[in-house]
Amino acid sequence: MLTIFIITLIVFGIAMLIMAIGVMFSRRCLHGSCGGEGVIGPDGELVTCPDCPRRKEKAAQAEKARGM
């Protein structure tokens, strides 16, 4: 029984490692991790991912909201 648990743990660990490597190589933004509504960094700037295709749109919306 313990051997099945250890094998299962190893298989899940390998699967998570493969998924992590895939995320690193894809170099895409993780959705929900940055650039959401009201996410402002310590310097007062909007926090966005540089690879995000909507980055300029979000920055313009934040600037417009800050100006009001």
Secondary structure, DSSP 8 states (H G I E B T S, - for coil): -HHHHHHHHHHHHHHHHHHHHHHHHHT---TTTSS-TT-B-TTSSB---TT-TTHHHHHHHHHHHHH-
